[in-house]
Amino acid sequence: MAEQETAGERVRRVVAKHAPARVPAVQSGDRIVEDLGYDSLAVLELAFALEEEFGLESIGMERALHLTTVADVEELLDRLSRAGA
């Protein structure tokens, strides 16, 4: 039986899957735009994918467009997941 993914691993998997730059692995310190090739539309698509993955109502466009690093995404999802629990 495979080990359960952590929330951070789930975030990095979704970010990597949707990254325009098609990187083999995503790290917490990777920058969304500069390292992974996201533009504003791709960031919004990522937000929708994360909402679906984590069962969240809405990350929100304003919040999504201010994410700078993968760590920012991980922290946001952690806060939203705890708030919804």
The first five atom37 places (N, CA, C, CB, O) and aatype in JSON, in Angstrom:
{
  "aatype": [12, 0, 6, 5, 6, 16, 0, 7, 6, 1, 19, 1, 1, 19, 19, 0, 11, 8, 0, 14, 0, 1, 19, 14, 0, 19, 5, 15, 7, 3, 1, 9, 19, 6, 3, 10, 7, 18, 3, 15, 10, 0, 19, 10, 6, 10, 0, 13, 0, 10, 6, 6, 6, 13, 7, 10, 6, 15, 9, 7, 12, 6, 1, 0, 10, 8, 10, 16, 16, 19, 0, 3, 19, 6, 6, 10, 10, 3, 1, 10, 15, 1, 0, 7, 0],
  "atom_mask": [
    [1, 1, 1, 1, 1],
    [1, 1, 1, 1, 1],
    [1, 1, 1, 1, 1],
    [1, 1, 1, 1, 1],
    [1, 1, 1, 1, 1],
    [1, 1, 1, 1, 1],
    [1, 1, 1, 1, 1],
    [1, 1, 1, 0, 1],
    [1, 1, 1, 1, 1],
    [1, 1, 1, 1, 1],
    [1, 1, 1, 1, 1],
    [1, 1, 1, 1, 1],
    [1, 1, 1, 1, 1],
    [1, 1, 1, 1, 1],
    [1, 1, 1, 1, 1],
    [1, 1, 1, 1, 1],
    [1, 1, 1, 1, 1],
    [1, 1, 1, 1, 1],
    [1, 1, 1, 1, 1],
    [1, 1, 1, 1, 1],
    [1, 1, 1, 1, 1],
    [1, 1, 1, 1, 1],
    [1, 1, 1, 1, 1],
    [1, 1, 1, 1, 1],
    [1, 1, 1, 1, 1],
    [1, 1, 1, 1, 1],
    [1, 1, 1, 1, 1],
    [1, 1, 1, 1, 1],
    [1, 1, 1, 0, 1],
    [1, 1, 1, 1, 1],
    [1, 1, 1, 1, 1],
    [1, 1, 1, 1, 1],
    [1, 1, 1, 1, 1],
    [1, 1, 1, 1, 1],
    [1, 1, 1, 1, 1],
    [1, 1, 1, 1, 1],
    [1, 1, 1, 0, 1],
    [1, 1, 1, 1, 1],
    [1, 1, 1, 1, 1],
    [1, 1, 1, 1, 1],
    [1, 1, 1, 1, 1],
    [1, 1, 1, 1, 1],
    [1, 1, 1, 1, 1],
    [1, 1, 1, 1, 1],
    [1, 1, 1, 1, 1],
    [1, 1, 1, 1, 1],
    [1, 1, 1, 1, 1],
    [1, 1, 1, 1, 1],
    [1, 1, 1, 1, 1],
    [1, 1, 1, 1, 1],
    [1, 1, 1, 1, 1],
    [1, 1, 1, 1, 1],
    [1, 1, 1, 1, 1],
    [1, 1, 1, 1, 1],
    [1, 1, 1, 0, 1],
    [1, 1, 1, 1, 1],
    [1, 1, 1, 1, 1],
    [1, 1, 1, 1, 1],
    [1, 1, 1, 1, 1],
    [1, 1, 1, 0, 1],
    [1, 1, 1, 1, 1],
    [1, 1, 1, 1, 1],
    [1, 1, 1, 1, 1],
    [1, 1, 1, 1, 1],
    [1, 1, 1, 1, 1],
    [1, 1, 1, 1, 1],
    [1, 1, 1, 1, 1],
    [1, 1, 1, 1, 1],
    [1, 1, 1, 1, 1],
    [1, 1, 1, 1, 1],
    [1, 1, 1, 1, 1],
    [1, 1, 1, 1, 1],
    [1, 1, 1, 1, 1],
    [1, 1, 1, 1, 1],
    [1, 1, 1, 1, 1],
    [1, 1, 1, 1, 1],
    [1, 1, 1, 1, 1],
    [1, 1, 1, 1, 1],
    [1, 1, 1, 1, 1],
    [1, 1, 1, 1, 1],
    [1, 1, 1, 1, 1],
    [1, 1, 1, 1, 1],
    [1, 1, 1, 1, 1],
    [1, 1, 1, 0, 1],
    [1, 1, 1, 1, 1]
  ],
  "atom_positions": [
    [[0.84, -1.18, 0.0], [0.0, 0.0, 0.0], [0.88, 1.24, 0.0], [-0.95, 0.0, 1.21], [1.82, 1.34, 0.79]],
    [[0.59, 2.18, -0.87], [1.4, 3.39, -1.0], [1.14, 4.32, 0.19], [1.09, 4.12, -2.34], [0.05, 4.34, 0.75]],
    [[2.17, 5.08, 0.54], [2.03, 6.05, 1.62], [1.13, 7.19, 1.18], [3.41, 6.59, 2.06], [1.06, 7.53, 0.0]],
    [[0.44, 7.77, 2.14], [-0.44, 8.9, 1.88], [0.4, 10.14, 1.54], [-1.37, 9.18, 3.1], [1.4, 10.4, 2.2]],
    [[-0.01, 10.88, 0.53], [0.67, 12.13, 0.18], [0.38, 13.19, 1.23], [0.23, 12.62, -1.22], [-0.74, 13.28, 1.74]],
    [[1.38, 13.99, 1.56], [1.14, 15.14, 2.42], [0.45, 16.22, 1.61], [2.47, 15.66, 3.05], [0.42, 16.15, 0.38]],
    [[-0.1, 17.21, 2.29], [-0.74, 18.32, 1.59], [0.28, 19.04, 0.7], [-1.37, 19.31, 2.59], [-0.04, 19.41, -0.42]],
    [[1.5, 19.23, 1.21], [2.55, 19.89, 0.41], [2.89, 19.11, -0.84], [0.0, 0.0, 0.0], [3.1, 19.69, -1.91]],
    [[2.96, 17.79, -0.71], [3.24, 16.95, -1.88], [2.11, 17.03, -2.9], [3.45, 15.49, -1.46], [2.35, 17.05, -4.1]],
    [[0.87, 17.09, -2.41], [-0.28, 17.22, -3.31], [-0.22, 18.55, -4.05], [-1.61, 17.11, -2.52], [-0.45, 18.61, -5.26]],
    [[0.1, 19.63, -3.31], [0.22, 20.95, -3.94], [1.29, 20.91, -5.02], [0.56, 22.04, -2.88], [1.04, 21.35, -6.14]],
    [[2.48, 20.39, -4.69], [3.59, 20.36, -5.65], [3.25, 19.51, -6.86], [4.86, 19.83, -4.98], [3.65, 19.83, -7.98]],
    [[2.51, 18.41, -6.66], [2.1, 17.56, -7.78], [1.18, 18.33, -8.73], [1.39, 16.28, -7.26], [1.36, 18.28, -9.95]],
    [[0.19, 19.03, -8.18], [-0.76, 19.78, -9.01], [-0.04, 20.94, -9.72], [-1.93, 20.33, -8.16], [-0.28, 21.18, -10.9]],
    [[0.83, 21.64, -8.99], [1.58, 22.75, -9.59], [2.44, 22.23, -10.75], [2.46, 23.46, -8.53], [2.48, 22.85, -11.81]],
    [[3.12, 21.11, -10.54], [3.97, 20.53, -11.59], [3.15, 20.1, -12.79], [4.77, 19.34, -11.05], [3.55, 20.31, -13.93]],
    [[2.0, 19.49, -12.54], [1.14, 19.0, -13.63], [0.68, 20.14, -14.53], [-0.07, 18.26, -13.06], [0.56, 19.96, -15.74]],
    [[0.42, 21.3, -13.95], [-0.12, 22.43, -14.7], [0.94, 23.45, -15.12], [-1.16, 23.12, -13.9], [0.62, 24.42, -15.8]],
    [[2.19, 23.24, -14.72], [3.25, 24.2, -15.01], [3.52, 24.29, -16.51], [4.55, 23.82, -14.26], [3.79, 23.27, -17.15]],
    [[3.44, 25.48, -17.08], [3.74, 25.64, -18.5], [5.17, 25.23, -18.87], [3.51, 27.07, -18.91], [5.41, 24.79, -19.99]],
    [[6.11, 25.36, -17.94], [7.51, 25.04, -18.22], [7.78, 23.54, -18.26], [8.39, 25.68, -17.18], [8.86, 23.13, -18.68]],
    [[6.83, 22.72, -17.85], [6.98, 21.26, -17.87], [8.25, 20.8, -17.17], [6.97, 20.75, -19.31], [9.1, 20.14, -17.77]],
    [[8.39, 21.16, -15.92], [9.54, 20.77, -15.12], [9.31, 19.37, -14.55], [9.8, 21.79, -13.98], [8.17, 18.99, -14.29]],
    [[10.39, 18.59, -14.35], [10.22, 17.23, -13.83], [9.77, 17.19, -12.38], [11.51, 16.47, -13.98], [9.07, 16.27, -11.98]],
    [[10.17, 18.17, -11.59], [9.79, 18.22, -10.17], [9.69, 19.67, -9.74], [10.82, 17.45, -9.29], [10.4, 20.54, -10.24]],
    [[8.8, 19.9, -8.81], [8.59, 21.25, -8.29], [9.01, 21.26, -6.83], [7.1, 21.69, -8.45], [8.68, 20.35, -6.07]],
    [[9.73, 22.3, -6.45], [10.17, 22.48, -5.07], [9.44, 23.67, -4.46], [11.72, 22.68, -5.0], [8.95, 24.54, -5.18]],
    [[9.38, 23.72, -3.14], [8.68, 24.81, -2.45], [9.25, 26.18, -2.81], [8.76, 24.6, -0.96], [8.5, 27.16, -2.86]],
    [[10.55, 26.26, -3.04], [11.19, 27.54, -3.34], [11.05, 28.0, -4.79], [0.0, 0.0, 0.0], [11.46, 29.11, -5.12]],
    [[10.48, 27.16, -5.64], [10.31, 27.55, -7.05], [9.36, 28.73, -7.17], [9.78, 26.36, -7.88], [8.33, 28.79, -6.48]],
    [[9.71, 29.66, -8.04], [8.87, 30.83, -8.29], [7.86, 30.49, -9.37], [9.73, 32.07, -8.7], [8.2, 29.91, -10.4]],
    [[6.62, 30.87, -9.13], [5.5, 30.52, -10.01], [5.71, 31.03, -11.44], [4.2, 31.07, -9.46], [5.54, 30.28, -12.4]],
    [[6.08, 32.29, -11.58], [6.22, 32.9, -12.91], [7.61, 32.64, -13.48], [5.96, 34.42, -12.84], [7.75, 32.07, -14.57]],
    [[8.64, 33.04, -12.75], [10.01, 32.99, -13.27], [10.54, 31.58, -13.49], [10.92, 33.72, -12.34], [11.2, 31.33, -14.5]],
    [[10.27, 30.66, -12.56], [10.82, 29.3, -12.68], [9.89, 28.32, -13.39], [11.14, 28.77, -11.31], [10.35, 27.42, -14.09]],
    [[8.59, 28.5, -13.21], [7.65, 27.51, -13.72], [6.86, 27.98, -14.94], [6.69, 27.13, -12.63], [6.1, 27.2, -15.52]],
    [[7.04, 29.23, -15.34], [6.47, 29.72, -16.58], [5.0, 30.09, -16.55], [0.0, 0.0, 0.0], [4.39, 30.25, -17.61]],
    [[4.42, 30.23, -15.37], [3.02, 30.6, -15.29], [2.81, 32.05, -15.7], [2.48, 30.37, -13.87], [3.63, 32.91, -15.39]],
    [[1.69, 32.31, -16.41], [1.23, 33.68, -16.65], [-0.08, 33.81, -15.88], [1.05, 33.99, -18.21], [-0.49, 32.86, -15.21]],
    [[-0.74, 34.95, -15.95], [-1.93, 35.17, -15.12], [-3.05, 34.16, -15.43], [-2.44, 36.59, -15.33], [-3.72, 33.7, -14.5]],
    [[-3.25, 33.83, -16.68], [-4.28, 32.85, -17.03], [-3.93, 31.47, -16.47], [-4.46, 32.78, -18.55], [-4.8, 30.78, -15.93]],
    [[-2.68, 31.07, -16.59], [-2.25, 29.78, -16.07], [-2.38, 29.72, -14.55], [-0.81, 29.48, -16.5], [-2.7, 28.67, -14.0]],
    [[-2.12, 30.85, -13.87], [-2.28, 30.89, -12.41], [-3.74, 30.68, -12.04], [-1.76, 32.25, -11.84], [-4.04, 29.97, -11.08]],
    [[-4.65, 31.28, -12.78], [-6.07, 31.09, -12.5], [-6.49, 29.65, -12.75], [-6.91, 32.04, -13.36], [-7.28, 29.09, -11.98]],
    [[-5.97, 29.04, -13.81], [-6.26, 27.63, -14.07], [-5.71, 26.75, -12.95], [-5.66, 27.19, -15.42], [-6.35, 25.78, -12.54]],
    [[-4.53, 27.11, -12.44], [-3.95, 26.39, -11.31], [-4.85, 26.52, -10.09], [-2.53, 26.91, -11.0], [-5.09, 25.54, -9.38]],
    [[-5.36, 27.72, -9.83], [-6.25, 27.93, -8.69], [-7.47, 27.02, -8.79], [-6.69, 29.41, -8.61], [-7.88, 26.42, -7.79]],
    [[-8.06, 26.91, -9.98], [-9.22, 26.04, -10.16], [-8.84, 24.57, -9.91], [-9.8, 26.2, -11.59], [-9.61, 23.84, -9.28]],
    [[-7.67, 24.15, -10.38], [-7.22, 22.78, -10.19], [-7.0, 22.49, -8.7], [-5.93, 22.51, -10.98], [-7.32, 21.41, -8.21]],
    [[-6.44, 23.46, -7.98], [-6.21, 23.29, -6.54], [-7.53, 23.26, -5.77], [-5.31, 24.42, -6.0], [-7.68, 22.49, -4.82]],
    [[-8.48, 24.08, -6.19], [-9.8, 24.06, -5.55], [-10.42, 22.67, -5.68], [-10.73, 25.12, -6.18], [-10.99, 22.13, -4.73]],
    [[-10.3, 22.1, -6.88], [-10.85, 20.76, -7.12], [-10.1, 19.71, -6.32], [-10.78, 20.42, -8.61], [-10.73, 18.86, -5.68]],
    [[-8.78, 19.75, -6.32], [-7.95, 18.78, -5.61], [-8.23, 18.78, -4.11], [-6.47, 19.06, -5.86], [-8.28, 17.73, -3.48]],
    [[-8.4, 19.98, -3.54], [-8.55, 20.1, -2.09], [-10.01, 20.3, -1.65], [-7.72, 21.25, -1.6], [-10.27, 20.44, -0.45]],
    [[-10.95, 20.3, -2.58], [-12.35, 20.45, -2.24], [-12.68, 21.81, -1.62], [0.0, 0.0, 0.0], [-13.48, 21.9, -0.69]],
    [[-12.05, 22.86, -2.15], [-12.27, 24.21, -1.64], [-13.3, 24.94, -2.48], [-10.95, 25.0, -1.6], [-13.46, 24.66, -3.67]],
    [[-14.01, 25.87, -1.85], [-15.0, 26.65, -2.6], [-14.34, 27.6, -3.58], [-15.9, 27.43, -1.64], [-14.64, 27.57, -4.78]],
    [[-13.43, 28.46, -3.09], [-12.79, 29.42, -3.99], [-11.51, 29.96, -3.38], [-13.75, 30.57, -4.32], [-11.48, 30.38, -2.23]],
    [[-10.46, 29.94, -4.17], [-9.21, 30.57, -3.76], [-9.32, 32.07, -4.02], [-7.99, 29.95, -4.51], [-8.8, 32.87, -3.24]],
    [[-9.98, 32.43, -5.08], [-10.17, 33.83, -5.43], [-9.08, 34.35, -6.36], [0.0, 0.0, 0.0], [-7.9, 34.07, -6.16]],
    [[-9.49, 35.08, -7.36], [-8.58, 35.59, -8.37], [-7.52, 36.5, -7.76], [-9.35, 36.34, -9.45], [-6.33, 36.37, -8.06]],
    [[-7.93, 37.42, -6.91], [-6.99, 38.37, -6.32], [-5.91, 37.65, -5.52], [-7.74, 39.37, -5.4], [-4.72, 37.96, -5.65]],
    [[-6.32, 36.69, -4.71], [-5.37, 35.91, -3.92], [-4.43, 35.1, -4.82], [-6.11, 34.97, -2.95], [-3.22, 35.09, -4.6]],
    [[-4.99, 34.44, -5.82], [-4.2, 33.59, -6.71], [-3.13, 34.38, -7.45], [-5.11, 32.89, -7.71], [-2.0, 33.91, -7.61]],
    [[-3.48, 35.58, -7.9], [-2.53, 36.37, -8.68], [-1.4, 36.96, -7.84], [-3.27, 37.47, -9.38], [-0.44, 37.48, -8.4]],
    [[-1.5, 36.88, -6.52], [-0.44, 37.39, -5.65], [0.48, 36.3, -5.12], [-1.05, 38.14, -4.5], [1.35, 36.57, -4.29]],
    [[0.3, 35.07, -5.58], [1.18, 33.98, -5.16], [2.5, 34.1, -5.92], [0.52, 32.59, -5.43], [2.51, 34.23, -7.14]],
    [[3.6, 34.06, -5.19], [4.91, 34.23, -5.79], [5.68, 32.92, -5.92], [5.72, 35.21, -4.99], [6.28, 32.65, -6.95]],
    [[5.65, 32.12, -4.87], [6.39, 30.85, -4.86], [5.45, 29.68, -4.59], [7.52, 30.88, -3.8], [4.3, 29.86, -4.21]],
    [[5.96, 28.49, -4.81], [5.19, 27.29, -4.49], [4.92, 27.24, -2.99], [5.95, 26.01, -4.96], [3.85, 26.79, -2.57]],
    [[5.85, 27.71, -2.17], [5.64, 27.76, -0.72], [4.44, 28.65, -0.38], [6.9, 28.27, -0.01], [3.69, 28.35, 0.54]],
    [[4.27, 29.75, -1.12], [3.1, 30.61, -0.92], [1.81, 29.83, -1.17], [3.16, 31.85, -1.84], [0.83, 29.98, -0.44]],
    [[1.82, 29.01, -2.21], [0.65, 28.19, -2.54], [0.39, 27.19, -1.41], [0.86, 27.45, -3.89], [-0.74, 27.01, -0.98]],
    [[1.46, 26.54, -0.94], [1.33, 25.56, 0.14], [0.74, 26.21, 1.4], [2.7, 24.92, 0.46], [-0.15, 25.64, 2.03]],
    [[1.24, 27.39, 1.75], [0.75, 28.09, 2.94], [-0.7, 28.51, 2.78], [1.61, 29.32, 3.23], [-1.49, 28.37, 3.72]],
    [[-1.07, 29.02, 1.6], [-2.44, 29.42, 1.35], [-3.38, 28.22, 1.47], [-2.57, 30.06, -0.03], [-4.41, 28.3, 2.13]],
    [[-3.02, 27.12, 0.84], [-3.88, 25.93, 0.89], [-4.0, 25.4, 2.31], [-3.33, 24.84, -0.03], [-5.06, 24.91, 2.7]],
    [[-2.92, 25.48, 3.07], [-2.97, 25.05, 4.47], [-3.96, 25.91, 5.25], [-1.56, 25.12, 5.11], [-4.79, 25.39, 5.99]],
    [[-3.87, 27.23, 5.08], [-4.79, 28.14, 5.78], [-6.24, 27.9, 5.36], [-4.4, 29.61, 5.5], [-7.13, 27.84, 6.21]],
    [[-6.47, 27.76, 4.06], [-7.84, 27.56, 3.56], [-8.41, 26.2, 4.03], [-7.86, 27.64, 2.02], [-9.59, 26.1, 4.36]],
    [[-7.56, 25.18, 4.04], [-8.01, 23.86, 4.48], [-8.38, 23.87, 5.95], [-6.92, 22.81, 4.21], [-9.37, 23.28, 6.35]],
    [[-7.57, 24.56, 6.77], [-7.86, 24.64, 8.2], [-9.11, 25.48, 8.45], [-6.67, 25.23, 8.96], [-9.9, 25.16, 9.34]],
    [[-9.3, 26.53, 7.69], [-10.46, 27.41, 7.86], [-11.76, 26.67, 7.51], [-10.31, 28.66, 6.98], [-12.81, 26.92, 8.11]],
    [[-11.67, 25.78, 6.54], [-12.85, 25.04, 6.12], [-13.13, 23.82, 6.95], [0.0, 0.0, 0.0], [-14.19, 23.2, 6.81]],
    [[-12.19, 23.45, 7.82], [-12.35, 22.22, 8.63], [-13.28, 22.44, 9.8], [-11.0, 21.73, 9.14], [-13.52, 21.51, 10.58]]
  ]
}
